[in-house]
Amino acid sequence: MVRTRETSAGASGAEPILHFAARVDDSVHEFREKRARKRGHTPTVIPYTGYGAPGWVRVLCRVLLTKPTPSDDGVRYKKIRGWRSFTSVPVNDVAVIIVVGDVEERVMADRGGVVDAVIMVDLSPGWHNITIRTDGSESVDASVFVIDPAIRIGLISDIDDTVMVTALPRPFLAAWNTFVLDEHARRPVPGMAVLYERLTREHQGMPVFYLSTGAWNVAPTLSRFLSRNLYPQGALLLTDWGPTHDRWFRSGRAHKVETLQRLAREFPAMRWLLVGDDGQHDEEIYRDFAASHPQSVEAVAIRQLSNSEAVLAGGRSKMEARAAGPSAPWVYAPDGAGLAERLSDADIR
């Protein structure tokens, strides 16, 4: 028997006063949604990989208006790449039905069509399939990974210039990589997939999270890239595109900081291997997290950009000499093989 509950995803208290940019953004979305519905577009749920622990799971998905095709279960949208992923129309304030085990819950999508909901349900450790739908769409399957409480080490990895060469944040290259290229044209960082596969093999049940400042719009492309290049399956932790209720643009740095803090709260006994690069703010973010949560950091591995990559990325961080601290080892190398060797030297296997 399915037990039905109704909750609101991330909503509490009074509605916030929207920033001017957010009000404009909402008006544009409303206009585009009306036009799309007149053209016969219908809601489609785009599922993302979730995670959890015994007693709860975090479910992530997005609702978009897409041109209907018979029984495609959202597959048509998953094949869309580049700029089209940013022009699809999100559906806000739509009820989304999530069925996990014998629990069914209705939650509301946010302004960007994103659902980020914690469902209280007791599942055994490991991978599980759940179903998600709206009142006007077919059910789609999503994967959630329930982490065994006995597991004590997890992996949190940046994406841009850590597992995939993107040369961010230089504007023109960023736009090219985001809006034009598909996963076939993106280059993996040498040796990183092998490093991650070795870690997950040696630590059975290790959770893997890919933390990026990228928008949910590119999640299908990133998922295909990771799968194609044999990275271990894990949850993508991205952010929404566009203004928030209180500012013109979302802060990618704040997204990373808040996500790390959330994972530390959700899994207080877990020690994380943090992997990033020296081309953006990863070192500073990881240093601050290690200082405030020393019990939550197993090690920090920083991929060093090549000279050409550093130029394209707008320079490299100067933190290496002062990043290392007594709480956890920091290692540096230009690729996955080098990081594997440095981690092994630090007795991190």
PyMOL commands that set and color helices and strands:
alter all, ss='L'
color gray80, all
select helices_A, chain A and resi 20-38+75-78+84-87+171-179+183-185+192-202+216-228+252-266+282-292+294-296+307-312+320-323+336-345
alter helices_A, ss='H'
color red, helices_A
select strands_A, chain A and resi 3-6+42-53+56-66+89-90+95-100+103-108+114-119+126-134+140-146+153-157+164-165+187-188+208-215+235-239+271-277+297-303+330-333
alter strands_A, ss='S'
color yellow, strands_A
deselect
rebuild
show_as cartoon
